[in-house]
């Protein structure tokens, strides 16, 4: 049985290691998780439009969306660790780990930019000075 795969050009192409495939699948999963978190937060945010205030409750769908984005952001650190380890121990496959890291960071950044209003609408709630508490 042949261990290598021949491309369209007839050249000898070695198969990619299973760890690269696993990292790619996990990266796609967490990119989709970030995007779905942004969509869920946006849907929840639009329920209270046009008069969205700090007194409006945070819905379960919004909490789930924000949690999905935070989990995806934490996974960026995992991708960074995998890239550094591949750079040190397996230089010929380090580019695929860097590409997965770059795609993941770009997807999380775009999700934060596109759905920023839904994620940050209540960031300033309760921050102001309450003058009634002073004598």
Backbone as numpy.savetxt, mean C-alpha at the origin, in Angstrom:
# Nx Ny Nz CAx CAy CAz Cx Cy Cz
13.31 -34.23 -17.98 12.47 -33.06 -17.98 13.36 -31.82 -17.98
13.00 -30.83 -18.77 13.81 -29.63 -18.86 13.59 -28.74 -17.65
14.66 -28.22 -17.10 14.58 -27.33 -15.95 14.47 -25.87 -16.37
14.91 -25.53 -17.58 14.92 -24.16 -18.04 13.82 -23.93 -19.06
13.43 -22.68 -19.19 12.38 -22.30 -20.13 13.02 -21.58 -21.30
12.59 -21.93 -22.52 13.12 -21.25 -23.68 12.15 -20.15 -24.07
12.68 -18.95 -24.33 11.86 -17.82 -24.71 11.51 -17.87 -26.19
10.90 -16.81 -26.68 10.52 -16.73 -28.08 11.74 -16.64 -28.99
12.82 -16.12 -28.47 14.03 -15.99 -29.28 14.84 -17.28 -29.31
14.43 -18.25 -28.53 15.16 -19.51 -28.50 16.33 -19.50 -27.55
16.49 -18.43 -26.79 17.59 -18.37 -25.85 17.22 -19.12 -24.58
18.25 -19.43 -23.85 18.09 -20.19 -22.62 17.80 -19.23 -21.46
16.59 -19.27 -20.88 16.21 -18.37 -19.79 15.97 -19.21 -18.54
16.72 -18.96 -17.48 16.50 -19.74 -16.25 15.19 -19.32 -15.58
14.52 -20.25 -14.93 13.28 -19.89 -14.25 13.57 -18.99 -13.05
12.60 -18.14 -12.71 12.81 -17.27 -11.56 12.61 -18.07 -10.28
13.38 -17.74 -9.25 13.28 -18.47 -7.99 11.88 -18.32 -7.37
11.45 -19.30 -6.59 10.11 -19.24 -6.00 9.93 -18.09 -5.02
11.01 -17.63 -4.39 10.88 -16.50 -3.47 10.54 -15.20 -4.20
11.05 -15.05 -5.41 10.71 -13.86 -6.20 9.24 -13.91 -6.59
8.77 -15.07 -6.97 7.35 -15.21 -7.30 6.48 -14.92 -6.09
6.88 -15.39 -4.94 6.11 -15.14 -3.72 6.11 -13.66 -3.37
7.26 -13.00 -3.51 7.31 -11.57 -3.22 6.46 -10.79 -4.21
6.46 -11.18 -5.46 5.64 -10.51 -6.46 4.16 -10.66 -6.15
3.75 -11.86 -5.79 2.34 -12.08 -5.46 1.93 -11.30 -4.21
2.79 -11.28 -3.20 2.48 -10.51 -2.00 2.43 -9.01 -2.29
3.32 -8.53 -3.15 3.31 -7.12 -3.50 2.03 -6.75 -4.23
1.60 -7.57 -5.18 0.35 -7.31 -5.89 -0.82 -7.34 -4.91
-0.81 -8.28 -3.99 -1.88 -8.37 -2.99 -1.95 -7.10 -2.13
-0.80 -6.63 -1.67 -0.81 -5.45 -0.80 -1.04 -4.16 -1.57
-0.69 -4.10 -2.84 -1.06 -2.94 -3.67 -2.57 -2.90 -3.84
-3.17 -4.03 -4.12 -4.64 -4.09 -4.22 -5.30 -3.77 -2.89
-4.67 -4.17 -1.80 -5.19 -3.86 -0.47 -5.19 -2.34 -0.23
-4.12 -1.67 -0.62 -4.06 -0.21 -0.45 -5.12 0.48 -1.29
-5.26 0.05 -2.53 -6.26 0.66 -3.41 -7.68 0.42 -2.91
-7.96 -0.78 -2.46 -9.31 -1.06 -1.95 -9.56 -0.31 -0.64
-8.53 -0.11 0.16 -8.68 0.69 1.38 -9.02 2.13 1.04
-8.38 2.68 0.02 -8.70 4.03 -0.42 -10.12 4.14 -0.93
-10.55 3.16 -1.70 -11.92 3.18 -2.23 -12.94 3.06 -1.10
-12.70 2.19 -0.13 -13.63 2.05 1.00 -13.71 3.33 1.83
-12.57 3.97 2.06 -12.57 5.22 2.82 -13.30 6.31 2.06
-13.13 6.35 0.75 -13.81 7.36 -0.06 -15.32 7.14 -0.07
-15.76 5.92 -0.19 -17.20 5.62 -0.17 -17.79 6.03 1.17
-17.12 5.72 2.24 -17.60 6.09 3.57 -17.60 7.60 3.76
-16.60 8.27 3.23 -16.51 9.73 3.34 -17.66 10.41 2.58
-18.01 9.88 1.44 -19.06 10.49 0.62 -20.45 10.30 1.19
-20.64 9.46 2.18 -21.94 9.27 2.81 -22.40 10.54 3.51
-21.49 11.36 4.01 -21.83 12.53 4.81 -21.67 13.84 4.04
-21.37 13.79 2.76 -21.20 15.02 1.99 -22.53 15.71 1.81
-22.61 17.00 1.62 -21.56 17.98 1.51 -21.16 18.59 2.83
-21.89 18.30 3.91 -21.58 18.93 5.21 -20.85 17.95 6.12
-19.64 17.59 5.78 -18.86 16.67 6.60 -18.24 17.46 7.75
-18.53 17.08 8.99 -18.00 17.78 10.15 -17.29 16.79 11.06
-16.66 17.32 12.11 -15.96 16.47 13.07 -16.94 15.66 13.91
-18.17 16.06 13.99 -19.15 15.35 14.81 -19.72 14.12 14.12
-19.49 13.99 12.82 -19.97 12.81 12.11 -19.22 11.57 12.58
-19.91 10.47 12.74 -19.24 9.27 13.25 -18.31 8.66 12.19
-17.30 7.97 12.67 -16.42 7.21 11.79 -17.06 5.85 11.57
-17.36 5.53 10.33 -18.05 4.29 10.04 -17.09 3.11 10.03
-17.66 1.94 10.10 -16.86 0.72 10.08 -16.13 0.58 8.75
-16.80 0.96 7.67 -16.18 0.85 6.36 -14.96 1.78 6.26
-15.05 2.95 6.87 -13.91 3.87 6.86 -12.76 3.32 7.70
-13.08 2.74 8.83 -12.02 2.14 9.67 -11.33 0.99 8.95
-12.11 0.19 8.25 -11.52 -0.92 7.49 -10.62 -0.39 6.38
-11.08 0.64 5.68 -10.29 1.21 4.59 -8.97 1.78 5.08
-9.03 2.52 6.17 -7.80 3.10 6.72 -6.87 1.99 7.23
-7.44 0.97 7.84 -6.62 -0.16 8.33 -5.94 -0.89 7.17
-6.65 -1.07 6.07 -6.04 -1.73 4.91 -4.88 -0.91 4.37
-5.03 0.40 4.33 -3.94 1.24 3.85 -2.75 1.19 4.80
-2.99 1.22 6.09 -1.89 1.17 7.07 -1.14 -0.16 6.98
-1.86 -1.25 6.83 -1.21 -2.55 6.68 -0.35 -2.58 5.42
-0.86 -2.01 4.34 -0.09 -1.96 3.10 1.15 -1.10 3.26
1.03 0.01 4.00 2.20 0.87 4.24 3.25 0.11 5.06
2.82 -0.66 6.03 3.77 -1.45 6.82 4.48 -2.50 5.97
3.79 -3.02 4.97 4.40 -4.02 4.10 5.48 -3.41 3.21
5.45 -2.10 3.00 6.54 -1.44 2.26 7.87 -1.70 2.96
7.86 -1.68 4.29 9.07 -1.98 5.05 9.57 -3.39 4.79
8.64 -4.33 4.68 9.02 -5.70 4.37 9.67 -5.78 2.99
9.08 -5.09 2.02 9.67 -5.08 0.67 11.06 -4.44 0.68
11.25 -3.43 1.50 12.56 -2.80 1.61 13.59 -3.77 2.19
13.19 -4.51 3.21 14.09 -5.50 3.81 14.45 -6.59 2.80
13.46 -7.05 2.03 13.72 -8.08 1.02 14.68 -7.54 -0.03
14.49 -6.29 -0.44 15.40 -5.69 -1.43 16.83 -5.61 -0.91
17.00 -5.17 0.33 18.35 -5.06 0.90 18.99 -6.44 1.03
18.23 -7.43 1.45 18.78 -8.79 1.56 19.17 -9.35 0.20
18.34 -9.08 -0.81 18.69 -9.54 -2.16 19.91 -8.80 -2.69
20.03 -7.53 -2.34 21.19 -6.76 -2.78 22.47 -7.31 -2.17
22.39 -7.78 -0.94 23.57 -8.30 -0.25 23.88 -9.74 -0.67
22.85 -10.59 -0.75 23.10 -12.02 -0.94 22.85 -12.52 -2.36
22.01 -11.85 -3.14 21.64 -12.36 -4.46 21.49 -11.19 -5.43
22.63 -10.66 -5.87 22.61 -9.44 -6.68 21.91 -9.59 -8.01
21.93 -10.75 -8.61 21.33 -10.88 -9.94 19.81 -10.82 -9.91
19.19 -11.08 -8.75 17.74 -10.97 -8.62 17.32 -9.74 -7.80
18.25 -8.86 -7.52 17.93 -7.68 -6.73 17.07 -6.68 -7.50
17.21 -6.66 -8.82 16.42 -5.71 -9.61 14.93 -6.01 -9.51
14.55 -7.27 -9.50 13.12 -7.61 -9.39 12.58 -7.20 -8.02
13.39 -7.34 -6.98 12.96 -6.90 -5.65 12.85 -5.38 -5.60
13.77 -4.69 -6.25 13.70 -3.22 -6.31 12.48 -2.78 -7.09
12.17 -3.45 -8.17 11.00 -3.11 -8.98 9.71 -3.31 -8.18
9.63 -4.40 -7.43 8.46 -4.64 -6.58 8.34 -3.55 -5.51
9.44 -3.17 -4.92 9.44 -2.09 -3.93 9.00 -0.77 -4.55
9.51 -0.47 -5.71 9.17 0.78 -6.39 7.70 0.83 -6.77
7.17 -0.24 -7.29 5.74 -0.30 -7.65 4.88 -0.16 -6.41
5.27 -0.81 -5.34 4.48 -0.75 -4.11 4.48 0.66 -3.53
5.64 1.30 -3.46 5.72 2.67 -2.94 4.90 3.62 -3.81
4.99 3.47 -5.13 4.23 4.33 -6.03 2.73 4.14 -5.85
2.29 2.90 -5.69 0.86 2.64 -5.51 0.34 3.21 -4.19
1.11 3.06 -3.12 0.70 3.61 -1.83 0.68 5.14 -1.88
1.68 5.73 -2.51 1.73 7.19 -2.62 0.54 7.71 -3.44
0.26 7.07 -4.56 -0.88 7.49 -5.38 -2.20 7.32 -4.64
-2.32 6.26 -3.88 -3.54 6.05 -3.09 -3.69 7.15 -2.06
-2.59 7.52 -1.40 -2.65 8.60 -0.42 -3.00 9.93 -1.07
-2.49 10.18 -2.26 -2.77 11.45 -2.94 -4.20 11.50 -3.46
-4.64 10.44 -4.10 -5.97 10.43 -4.70 -7.07 10.47 -3.63
-6.89 9.72 -2.56 -7.92 9.64 -1.52 -7.55 10.42 -0.26
-6.75 11.46 -0.40 -6.26 12.21 0.76 -7.39 12.82 1.57
-8.39 13.36 0.91 -9.48 14.00 1.63 -10.25 13.00 2.50
-10.43 11.80 1.99 -11.14 10.78 2.75 -10.32 10.30 3.95
-9.00 10.26 3.80 -8.16 9.79 4.90 -7.94 10.86 5.97
-7.90 12.11 5.56 -7.47 13.17 6.46 -8.57 14.14 6.87
-9.84 13.83 6.60 -10.88 14.81 6.87 -11.02 15.11 8.36
-10.76 14.17 9.22 -10.90 14.41 10.66 -9.55 14.48 11.38
-8.49 14.77 10.63 -7.16 14.84 11.23 -7.04 16.01 12.20
-7.75 17.09 11.97 -7.66 18.26 12.84 -8.76 18.35 13.86
-9.60 17.36 13.97 -10.71 17.40 14.92 -10.18 17.29 16.35
-10.60 18.20 17.21 -10.21 18.17 18.61 -8.83 18.72 18.87
-8.24 19.43 17.92 -6.89 19.94 18.10 -6.90 21.36 18.65
-7.97 22.10 18.40 -8.02 23.51 18.80 -8.08 23.70 20.30
-7.87 24.94 20.72 -7.90 25.29 22.14 -9.34 25.51 22.56
-9.72 24.92 23.65 -11.05 25.10 24.18 -11.00 26.22 25.23
-11.54 27.37 24.88 -11.44 28.53 25.77 -12.32 28.39 27.01
-13.26 27.51 27.01 -14.12 27.33 28.17 -13.41 26.63 29.32
-12.30 25.97 29.02 -11.59 25.27 30.07 -10.69 26.21 30.87
-10.44 27.41 30.35 -9.64 28.38 31.08 -10.54 29.18 32.04
-10.02 29.57 33.24 -10.86 30.34 34.17 -11.12 31.75 33.73
